[in-house]
Amino acid sequence: MSSRCYVGRASYEQYVQPHQNGEIHNEQPSEASIDKRTSCSDELPTIIMKRYGDLFPQIVDMTNLKRARCAAQKGKRSTRLMESVNAAPKEYLNRLQQQLQDHSFTTSPYQTFVLRERKERRIYKLPYYPDRIVHHAIMQVMRPLWDKVFIHDVYSSIPGRGIHAGIRRVQQFLQDRKRSKYCLQFDIHKFYPSVVQEILAERVRHKVKCADTLKLLDDIIYSPGGTRGLPIGNYTSQYLANIYLNPIDHWIKEDLRCKYYVRYADDGILLSGSKQRLHAIWRALAKKLRYELGVELNPKTQVYNVATRGIDFLGYRIFRRYILMRKRSVTAFRRIIRWIKENWPHVSATYIIGTIMSRLGWLQHANCYNLTQSLIYSDSKLMTIFDASCSRLEQRNPLYKEAL
């Protein structure tokens, strides 16, 4: 079952048909026209979506719950609860299915902790059973439907995209030297804590009309309490963030016709040959985010010349002809290596191997041959420690393979 949902005031013909007919793809709105478009309309452009019903039976189907049980374990440390579920999966899943069908399921109380890195973040944690299994069960059904509404250049939490696809896309855009002289780089100030739950619930309804599914999604959206906040740590949160910002993506691409635009979560990049145009977009974007979504741009938002500094984005510094690691990431890696060399007899072999190999993976997506040699392969003490760690686990040293 499906129907069409019309969002906003503007008409289908005004926003969609001209693009389909190829009438406006090459037009670049001027600074004045961008300001005028923003001042004349208080709403985002129309997005016509196909709405889906009868989704709840797919979510609570036992085959889907079995897949969700396995998916929720991937990359996670084993816990007593996880072991209990694995010992009697049929019993636990039957109970969960019954809770979902009789609508007695509700989000468990969150465990929270503060993560302090470059900035302070409050992380929300839910138990493996039932919550994380339910989140995976929802996403296995909803992800294929939601993926269809996102623009191509959104790279967070979408299969086949991700961080490294995002940086390659930015470098691809930089090959057009004439129209990528300047960069507008932005992120949203305290985005996840600032998400307005009512607006998010409304955005979800633009795609979903199944009442039981909406009740389940509402329980997750409103679970932090209050009127604002999207829990960092929930499996569903990054997808819901994409849904929240999706109208902005379409507005930038289709109404403002910004060809060179990339977004990852709440971080965005726009490229243009005109600094004035980017400043006009900055003003328009700030207004849209404030009045349509109730969030604010970070004060660090800026427009700058790409040639003088490259683009610091998603952990890398991206230039037209090469990509480097971010300086503070290299500094952090050096600090980790120093700590491992000082404490390795008391550190697990699994941690040592995993830490070095994960950083090596990051280096391999950049032009960092000399840096990799100096950090890892030319450090005889680190190589000796790595060999010893592999021997403790009775496995072959993977660094030798990577060096070939």
C-alpha positions as CSV (number, residue, x, y, z in Angstrom):
1,M,0.0,0.0,0.0
2,S,1.3,3.4,-0.8
3,S,0.2,7.0,-1.4
4,R,1.9,10.3,-2.2
5,C,2.7,12.9,0.4
6,Y,3.0,16.5,-0.6
7,V,5.4,18.5,1.7
8,G,5.6,22.3,1.8
9,R,3.8,25.0,-0.2
10,A,5.6,24.9,-3.5
11,S,4.1,22.8,-6.3
12,Y,5.4,19.7,-8.0
13,E,5.6,21.5,-11.3
14,Q,7.7,24.4,-9.8
15,Y,10.5,22.2,-8.3
16,V,10.5,18.8,-10.0
17,Q,9.4,19.1,-13.6
18,P,12.0,21.7,-14.6
19,H,14.7,19.4,-13.5
20,Q,13.2,16.5,-15.4
21,N,12.9,18.5,-18.5
22,G,16.5,19.6,-18.2
23,E,15.6,23.3,-18.2
24,I,17.6,24.6,-15.3
25,H,20.5,22.2,-14.6
26,N,23.1,24.6,-15.9
27,E,21.7,27.7,-14.3
28,Q,23.6,29.1,-11.3
29,P,21.5,31.3,-9.1
30,S,23.2,34.6,-8.3
31,E,23.8,36.0,-4.8
32,A,20.8,38.3,-5.1
33,S,18.5,35.5,-6.3
34,I,19.6,33.2,-3.4
35,D,18.7,35.9,-0.9
36,K,15.4,36.5,-2.7
37,R,14.5,32.8,-2.7
38,T,15.2,32.6,1.0
39,S,13.3,35.8,1.9
40,C,10.2,35.0,-0.2
41,S,9.6,31.5,1.2
42,D,9.4,30.3,4.8
43,E,9.3,26.7,3.8
44,L,11.6,24.1,2.2
45,P,10.8,23.1,-1.3
46,T,8.2,20.4,-2.1
47,I,9.5,16.8,-1.9
48,I,7.0,14.3,-3.2
49,M,7.4,11.0,-1.4
50,K,5.9,7.6,-1.8
51,R,4.5,6.6,1.6
52,Y,4.5,3.0,2.7
53,G,2.1,1.0,4.8
54,D,1.9,-2.7,6.0
55,L,5.6,-2.5,7.2
56,F,5.0,-3.7,10.8
57,P,4.4,-7.4,9.8
58,Q,7.7,-7.4,8.0
59,I,9.5,-5.9,11.1
60,V,8.1,-8.5,13.5
61,D,8.5,-11.4,11.1
62,M,10.5,-14.1,12.9
63,T,13.0,-14.4,9.9
64,N,13.7,-10.6,10.2
65,L,14.1,-10.9,14.0
66,K,16.6,-13.8,13.6
67,R,18.7,-11.7,11.1
68,A,18.5,-8.7,13.5
69,R,19.7,-10.9,16.4
70,C,22.9,-11.8,14.5
71,A,23.4,-8.3,13.0
72,A,23.2,-6.6,16.5
73,Q,26.1,-8.7,17.6
74,K,28.6,-7.8,14.9
75,G,31.6,-5.9,16.1
76,K,30.3,-5.9,19.7
77,R,31.9,-7.3,22.8
78,S,30.1,-10.4,24.2
79,T,28.1,-9.8,27.3
80,R,26.2,-12.1,29.7
81,L,22.9,-11.0,28.2
82,M,24.1,-11.7,24.7
83,E,25.3,-15.2,25.7
84,S,22.0,-15.9,27.4
85,V,20.1,-15.0,24.2
86,N,22.5,-17.1,22.1
87,A,21.9,-20.1,24.4
88,A,18.1,-19.9,23.9
89,P,17.4,-17.7,20.8
90,K,14.0,-19.2,20.0
91,E,12.7,-18.5,23.5
92,Y,14.0,-14.9,23.6
93,L,12.8,-14.0,20.1
94,N,9.4,-15.5,20.6
95,R,9.0,-13.3,23.7
96,L,10.2,-10.3,21.8
97,Q,7.9,-10.9,18.9
98,Q,5.0,-11.2,21.3
99,Q,5.9,-7.9,23.0
100,L,6.0,-6.2,19.6
101,Q,2.8,-7.6,18.4
102,D,0.8,-6.7,21.6
103,H,2.6,-3.3,21.7
104,S,4.0,-3.9,25.2
105,F,7.6,-3.2,24.0
106,T,9.0,0.1,25.0
107,T,12.6,1.5,25.0
108,S,14.6,0.4,28.0
109,P,16.2,3.0,30.3
110,Y,19.4,4.4,28.9
111,Q,22.8,4.0,30.4
112,T,24.8,7.2,29.7
113,F,28.4,8.2,29.9
114,V,30.4,11.2,28.8
115,L,33.1,10.8,26.1
116,R,35.7,13.4,26.3
117,E,37.9,13.7,23.2
118,R,38.2,17.0,21.3
119,K,34.8,17.9,22.6
120,E,32.4,16.4,25.2
121,R,29.7,14.1,24.0
122,R,27.1,12.3,26.0
123,I,26.7,8.7,24.8
124,Y,23.5,6.7,25.2
125,K,23.7,2.9,25.6
126,L,20.8,0.4,25.3
127,P,20.9,-3.3,26.1
128,Y,21.5,-5.9,23.4
129,Y,18.1,-7.5,24.2
130,P,15.5,-6.3,23.4
131,D,16.4,-2.8,22.2
132,R,19.4,-3.3,19.8
133,I,17.7,-6.3,18.2
134,V,14.5,-4.2,17.6
135,H,16.6,-1.3,16.1
136,H,18.2,-3.7,13.6
137,A,14.9,-5.3,12.8
138,I,13.4,-1.8,12.0
139,M,16.4,-0.8,9.9
140,Q,16.5,-4.0,7.9
141,V,13.0,-3.1,6.6
142,M,13.2,0.7,6.5
143,R,16.7,1.2,5.1
144,P,15.9,0.2,1.5
145,L,12.9,2.6,1.6
146,W,14.7,5.5,3.2
147,D,17.8,5.2,1.0
148,K,15.7,6.1,-2.1
149,V,15.0,9.6,-0.8
150,F,18.5,10.6,0.0
151,I,20.6,12.5,-2.5
152,H,23.7,10.7,-3.9
153,D,26.2,12.9,-2.0
154,V,25.1,11.9,1.5
155,Y,27.7,9.5,2.9
156,S,26.9,8.8,6.5
157,S,25.5,5.3,7.4
158,I,24.5,4.4,3.9
159,P,25.7,1.1,2.6
160,G,28.4,1.4,-0.1
161,R,29.3,5.0,0.8
162,G,31.0,6.0,4.1
163,I,33.9,8.2,5.0
164,H,36.4,7.1,2.3
165,A,33.8,7.4,-0.5
166,G,33.0,10.9,0.7
167,I,36.6,12.1,0.6
168,R,37.1,10.6,-2.9
169,R,33.9,12.4,-4.0
170,V,35.3,15.8,-2.7
171,Q,38.6,15.2,-4.5
172,Q,36.6,14.4,-7.7
173,F,34.8,17.7,-7.3
174,L,38.1,19.5,-6.9
175,Q,39.2,18.5,-10.4
176,D,36.9,21.3,-11.7
177,R,39.3,24.0,-10.8
178,K,37.2,26.9,-12.2
179,R,34.1,26.0,-10.0
180,S,35.9,24.7,-6.9
181,K,38.1,27.7,-6.0
182,Y,36.3,28.4,-2.7
183,C,34.8,26.1,-0.1
184,L,31.9,26.7,2.3
185,Q,32.5,24.3,5.2
186,F,29.9,24.0,7.9
187,D,28.6,21.8,10.7
188,I,25.6,22.1,12.9
189,H,26.2,23.3,16.5
190,K,25.5,20.4,18.9
191,F,23.3,18.7,16.3
192,Y,22.2,15.5,18.0
193,P,21.2,17.2,21.3
194,S,19.4,20.0,19.3
195,V,17.2,17.8,17.1
196,V,13.6,18.7,17.7
197,Q,11.8,15.4,18.2
198,E,8.4,16.6,16.9
199,I,9.9,17.8,13.7
200,L,11.8,14.4,13.3
201,A,8.6,12.5,13.9
202,E,6.8,14.6,11.2
203,R,9.7,13.9,8.7
204,V,9.3,10.1,9.4
205,R,5.6,10.4,8.5
206,H,6.5,11.7,5.1
207,K,7.7,8.2,4.2
208,V,5.7,5.9,6.6
209,K,2.0,5.6,7.1
210,C,1.9,2.3,8.8
211,A,0.4,3.1,12.3
212,D,2.1,0.3,14.2
213,T,5.5,1.2,12.7
214,L,5.0,4.8,13.5
215,K,4.2,4.0,17.1
216,L,7.4,2.0,17.3
217,L,9.5,4.7,15.8
218,D,7.9,7.4,18.0
219,D,8.8,5.3,21.0
220,I,12.5,5.5,19.9
221,I,12.4,9.2,18.9
222,Y,10.8,10.4,22.1
223,S,12.7,8.0,24.4
224,P,15.4,10.5,25.6
225,G,12.6,12.6,27.2
226,G,12.1,16.4,26.8
227,T,11.4,17.9,23.4
228,R,14.9,17.9,21.9
229,G,17.6,15.3,21.4
230,L,18.6,12.3,19.3
231,P,20.6,9.8,21.3
232,I,24.2,9.4,20.2
233,G,24.8,5.6,20.3
234,N,21.5,4.3,19.0
235,Y,21.8,2.3,15.8
236,T,18.9,4.2,14.3
237,S,20.2,7.7,15.2
238,Q,22.5,8.4,12.1
239,Y,19.7,7.3,9.7
240,L,17.2,9.5,11.5
241,A,19.7,12.3,11.3
242,N,19.8,11.8,7.5
243,I,16.0,12.0,7.4
244,Y,16.0,15.1,9.5
245,L,18.4,16.9,7.2
246,N,17.2,15.4,3.9
247,P,15.0,18.4,3.0
248,I,18.0,20.7,3.4
249,D,20.0,18.4,1.0
250,H,17.3,18.6,-1.7
251,W,16.9,22.3,-1.2
252,I,20.7,22.9,-1.7
253,K,20.9,20.5,-4.7
254,E,17.6,21.2,-6.5
255,D,16.6,24.7,-5.6
256,L,19.9,26.4,-5.1
257,R,21.4,24.0,-7.7
258,C,24.7,23.5,-5.9
259,K,26.5,20.8,-7.9
260,Y,29.4,20.4,-5.6
261,Y,27.9,19.5,-2.3
262,V,28.8,16.7,0.1
263,R,27.3,15.9,3.6
264,Y,28.4,13.4,6.2
265,A,26.1,13.5,9.3
266,D,26.0,17.1,10.3
267,D,29.2,18.1,8.5
268,G,28.9,19.6,5.0
269,I,31.1,20.9,2.1
270,L,30.0,23.2,-0.7
271,L,32.3,24.3,-3.5
272,S,32.0,27.2,-6.0
273,G,34.0,29.5,-8.1
274,S,32.4,32.5,-6.4
275,K,33.1,33.5,-2.9
276,Q,30.1,35.9,-2.9
277,R,27.7,33.1,-3.9
278,L,29.0,30.9,-1.0
279,H,28.4,33.7,1.4
280,A,24.9,34.1,0.1
281,I,24.3,30.3,0.5
282,W,25.7,30.5,4.0
283,R,23.1,33.2,5.0
284,A,20.3,31.2,3.4
285,L,21.4,28.0,5.0
286,A,21.6,29.5,8.4
287,K,18.1,30.9,8.1
288,K,16.6,27.6,6.8
289,L,18.2,25.5,9.6
290,R,17.1,27.9,12.3
291,Y,13.5,28.4,11.2
292,E,12.7,25.0,9.5
293,L,14.6,22.6,11.8
294,G,15.4,24.6,14.9
295,V,19.1,24.1,14.8
296,E,22.0,26.5,14.4
297,L,25.2,26.5,12.3
298,N,28.4,26.2,14.2
299,P,30.1,29.6,14.6
300,K,33.2,28.1,13.1
301,T,31.5,27.9,9.7
302,Q,33.7,29.6,7.1
303,V,34.4,30.3,3.4
304,Y,38.0,29.9,2.3
305,N,40.3,29.5,-0.7
306,V,40.9,25.8,-1.4
307,A,44.3,26.3,-3.1
308,T,45.9,27.7,0.0
309,R,45.0,25.0,2.6
310,G,43.1,22.1,1.0
311,I,39.9,20.8,2.7
312,D,40.1,19.4,6.2
313,F,37.1,16.9,6.1
314,L,36.3,13.5,7.7
315,G,39.8,13.0,9.2
316,Y,41.8,13.9,6.0
317,R,43.2,17.0,4.3
318,I,42.0,16.8,0.7
319,F,43.9,18.6,-2.1
320,R,43.3,18.5,-5.8
321,R,46.1,16.0,-6.5
322,Y,46.7,14.2,-3.2
323,I,45.1,13.4,0.2
324,L,46.9,13.6,3.6
325,M,46.0,12.6,7.1
326,R,44.8,15.3,9.4
327,K,47.7,16.6,11.5
328,R,46.0,15.9,14.9
329,S,45.2,12.4,13.8
330,V,48.9,11.8,13.0
331,T,49.8,13.3,16.4
332,A,47.4,11.0,18.2
333,F,48.8,8.0,16.3
334,R,52.3,8.9,17.4
335,R,51.1,9.2,21.0
336,I,49.4,5.7,20.8
337,I,52.6,4.2,19.4
338,R,54.7,5.7,22.2
339,W,52.3,4.4,24.8
340,I,52.3,0.9,23.3
341,K,56.1,0.8,23.3
342,E,56.2,1.8,26.9
343,N,53.5,-0.5,28.2
344,W,53.3,-3.4,25.7
345,P,54.1,-6.3,28.2
346,H,50.9,-5.4,30.1
347,V,48.7,-4.8,27.0
348,S,46.7,-7.5,25.3
349,A,48.0,-8.7,22.0
350,T,44.6,-8.2,20.4
351,Y,44.5,-4.5,21.4
352,I,48.0,-3.9,20.0
353,I,47.3,-5.6,16.6
354,G,43.9,-4.1,16.3
355,T,45.1,-0.6,17.1
356,I,48.0,-0.6,14.7
357,M,46.1,-2.2,11.8
358,S,43.1,0.1,12.1
359,R,45.4,3.2,11.9
360,L,47.3,1.6,9.0
361,G,43.9,1.2,7.2
362,W,43.3,5.0,7.6
363,L,46.8,5.7,6.2
364,Q,46.3,3.6,3.2
365,H,43.4,5.8,2.0
366,A,45.7,8.7,1.8
367,N,49.0,9.5,0.0
368,C,51.0,8.7,3.1
369,Y,53.7,6.2,2.0
370,N,56.6,8.0,3.7
371,L,54.6,8.7,6.8
372,T,53.6,5.0,7.0
373,Q,57.2,3.9,6.7
374,S,58.4,6.3,9.4
375,L,55.6,5.5,11.8
376,I,55.5,1.7,11.5
377,Y,57.9,-0.1,9.2
378,S,61.0,1.8,10.1
379,D,60.4,1.5,13.8
380,S,62.3,-1.6,14.8
381,K,61.0,-1.7,18.3
382,L,57.3,-1.4,17.2
383,M,57.8,-4.2,14.6
384,T,59.4,-6.4,17.3
385,I,56.4,-5.8,19.6
386,F,54.0,-6.5,16.8
387,D,55.8,-9.8,15.9
388,A,55.6,-10.8,19.6
389,S,51.9,-10.0,19.7
390,C,51.2,-12.1,16.7
391,S,53.2,-15.0,18.2
392,R,51.1,-14.8,21.4
393,L,48.0,-15.2,19.3
394,E,49.6,-17.8,17.0
395,Q,48.9,-15.9,13.9
396,R,50.9,-14.6,10.9
397,N,52.1,-11.0,11.1
398,P,49.7,-9.1,8.7
399,L,52.1,-6.2,8.4
400,Y,54.4,-8.3,6.1
401,K,51.5,-8.8,3.8
402,E,50.6,-5.1,3.8
403,A,54.3,-4.2,3.0
404,L,54.3,-6.3,-0.2
